[in-house]
Amino acid sequence: MLTFTEGESKLILKLKSMPAETVLKISEPCPLHSVCTPLPLFRLYKIDDSSFEAEWNSHHSIGTKQVFRFEDAG
C-alpha cells in the first residue's frame, strides 16, 4: 500500500466533500517534450461517500491504481 504525500492528502480531504464521480488530479508539464500531453502524476476518483480510487503515474505511462476508504486514508 502506498502512503500519501502532503499534497495528495490535501486533495483527498477536498475530494471527500465533493459529489461522487468527481475527478481531481495533480499534473505538471512533461520535462522532455514541450508539445506532449502528459498523464496526471496523481489522480483521484470519488467512487461514493466512503471510497475513492487513487492512481499514480509517470508522465508517459500509467502506474499503480488502488481503491481506498476515506476513513483509512486520513
C-alpha positions, 0 to 999 in steps of 0.5 A, spaced: 500 500 500 502 506 498 502 512 503 500 519 501 504 525 500 502 532 503 499 534 497 495 528 495 492 528 502 490 535 501 486 533 495 483 527 498 480 531 504 477 536 498 475 530 494 471 527 500 466 533 500 465 533 493 459 529 489 461 522 487 464 521 480 468 527 481 475 527 478 481 531 481 488 530 479 495 533 480 499 534 473 505 538 471 508 539 464 512 533 461 520 535 462 522 532 455 517 534 450 514 541 450 508 539 445 506 532 449 500 531 453 502 528 459 498 523 464 496 526 471 502 524 476 496 523 481 489 522 480 483 521 484 476 518 483 470 519 488 467 512 487 461 514 493 461 517 500 466 512 503 471 510 497 475 513 492 480 510 487 487 513 487 492 512 481 499 514 480 503 515 474 509 517 470 508 522 465 508 517 459 505 511 462 500 509 467 502 506 474 499 503 480 491 504 481 488 502 488 481 503 491 481 506 498 476 508 504 476 515 506 476 513 513 483 509 512 486 514 508 486 520 513 
